[in-house]
Amino acid sequence: MSNGRAEQLEPSGKRRTIGLTVALVALVIVAVAVAWKNREEKQPDTPESAMAYICTECKHVYGLTPAGYEKLAEEGGIKAPDNRESGGIVLFRCPSCGKFAAVPAVECPNDGTKVARRLPDAKPGHCPKCNWSFYPR
């Protein structure tokens, strides 16, 4: 009789072990998922990672890093066009004059002047010295 009783306890013990193992694996999966979701990947904030921007109002030229972009977005400093049909582009708040008039800039290959790639109305920007444009005519 004791042999039959041991056989009855054995499957129950195996089930308990399997159940605990499954619960432990599930707990580990949940912990990894939460840690993965809550990780904070820092955006680069170095001079090398900065892109040039120019204000089309005050002509202030400045660099904006990915971390700066993220912060500016959180602060409401990026303004998308009302609709794509208007032809407008994304505008950034200028740190100098505070207007939503800054756009990505490129360097003129002829004289090094920073030039707006596109103006707020989506027309190509031109170098004020030599009339060069990033977009060929």
C-alpha positions as CSV (number, residue, x, y, z in Angstrom):
1,M,0.0,0.0,0.0
2,S,2.8,2.4,0.7
3,N,4.1,1.7,-2.8
4,G,0.8,2.9,-4.3
5,R,0.8,5.9,-2.2
6,A,4.3,6.9,-3.3
7,E,3.1,6.6,-6.9
8,Q,0.3,9.0,-6.2
9,L,2.6,11.6,-4.6
10,E,5.2,11.3,-7.3
11,P,3.1,12.7,-10.2
12,S,1.8,15.4,-7.9
13,G,5.4,16.4,-7.0
14,K,6.4,16.4,-10.7
15,R,3.4,18.6,-11.5
16,R,4.3,21.0,-8.7
17,T,7.9,21.2,-10.0
18,I,6.7,21.8,-13.6
19,G,4.2,24.4,-12.4
20,L,6.9,26.2,-10.4
21,T,9.3,26.1,-13.4
22,V,6.6,27.5,-15.7
23,A,5.8,30.2,-13.3
24,L,9.5,31.1,-12.8
25,V,10.0,31.3,-16.6
26,A,6.9,33.4,-17.0
27,L,8.2,35.8,-14.3
28,V,11.6,36.1,-15.9
29,I,9.9,36.8,-19.3
30,V,7.8,39.5,-17.7
31,A,10.8,41.1,-15.9
32,V,12.8,41.2,-19.1
33,A,9.9,42.7,-21.0
34,V,9.4,45.4,-18.4
35,A,13.1,46.2,-18.3
36,W,13.3,46.3,-22.1
37,K,10.3,48.7,-22.3
38,N,11.7,51.0,-19.5
39,R,15.2,51.2,-20.8
40,E,16.4,54.7,-21.6
41,E,18.5,54.9,-24.6
42,K,20.2,58.2,-24.6
43,Q,20.2,60.1,-27.9
44,P,23.7,61.4,-29.0
45,D,24.4,64.9,-27.7
46,T,27.9,65.6,-29.1
47,P,29.0,68.3,-31.6
48,E,29.7,65.6,-34.1
49,S,26.1,64.4,-34.0
50,A,24.6,67.9,-34.5
51,M,22.9,68.9,-37.8
52,A,23.0,72.5,-39.0
53,Y,19.8,74.6,-38.9
54,I,19.2,78.2,-40.0
55,C,16.4,80.5,-39.0
56,T,14.8,82.0,-42.1
57,E,13.8,85.1,-40.1
58,C,16.9,86.2,-38.1
59,K,19.5,84.1,-40.1
60,H,20.8,82.5,-36.9
61,V,22.7,79.3,-37.6
62,Y,22.9,76.6,-34.9
63,G,23.5,72.9,-34.4
64,L,20.8,70.6,-33.2
65,T,21.8,67.2,-31.8
66,P,19.5,64.2,-31.7
67,A,19.2,64.7,-27.9
68,G,18.4,68.4,-28.5
69,Y,15.8,67.5,-31.1
70,E,14.1,65.1,-28.7
71,K,14.1,67.8,-26.0
72,L,12.8,70.4,-28.5
73,A,10.0,68.0,-29.5
74,E,9.0,67.4,-25.9
75,E,8.8,71.2,-25.3
76,G,6.6,71.8,-28.4
77,G,9.4,73.5,-30.4
78,I,8.7,71.6,-33.6
79,K,5.8,72.5,-35.8
80,A,4.5,70.3,-38.6
81,P,2.6,71.8,-41.6
82,D,-1.2,71.8,-41.3
83,N,-1.5,69.6,-44.3
84,R,0.9,68.1,-46.9
85,E,-1.0,69.7,-49.8
86,S,0.1,73.2,-48.6
87,G,3.7,72.3,-49.5
88,G,5.0,73.5,-46.1
89,I,7.8,71.8,-44.2
90,V,8.5,71.1,-40.6
91,L,9.6,74.2,-38.8
92,F,11.7,74.5,-35.6
93,R,11.7,77.2,-33.0
94,C,14.7,79.4,-33.3
95,P,16.7,79.6,-30.1
96,S,17.7,83.2,-30.9
97,C,14.4,84.9,-32.0
98,G,11.9,82.3,-30.7
99,K,10.0,82.1,-34.0
100,F,9.0,78.9,-35.8
101,A,11.2,79.7,-38.7
102,A,14.3,77.4,-38.5
103,V,14.9,74.7,-41.1
104,P,17.7,72.3,-41.9
105,A,20.7,73.9,-43.5
106,V,23.5,72.8,-45.8
107,E,26.8,74.4,-46.6
108,C,27.3,76.0,-49.9
109,P,30.2,74.2,-51.6
110,N,31.4,77.4,-53.3
111,D,31.8,79.7,-50.3
112,G,30.9,77.8,-47.1
113,T,27.8,79.9,-46.3
114,K,25.0,78.0,-44.5
115,V,21.9,77.9,-46.6
116,A,18.4,76.6,-46.0
117,R,17.8,73.4,-47.9
118,R,14.1,74.4,-48.2
119,L,12.3,77.5,-47.1
120,P,9.2,77.4,-45.0
121,D,7.1,77.5,-48.2
122,A,9.0,74.4,-49.4
123,K,10.8,76.3,-52.2
124,P,14.6,75.6,-52.4
125,G,16.9,77.8,-50.5
126,H,19.7,79.7,-52.3
127,C,23.1,81.0,-51.2
128,P,22.9,84.8,-50.8
129,K,26.4,85.1,-52.2
130,C,26.5,82.9,-55.3
131,N,22.8,81.7,-55.7
132,W,23.8,78.0,-55.3
133,S,21.0,75.7,-54.3
134,F,21.0,72.2,-52.8
135,Y,18.4,71.2,-55.4
136,P,19.6,71.4,-59.0
137,R,17.6,73.4,-61.4
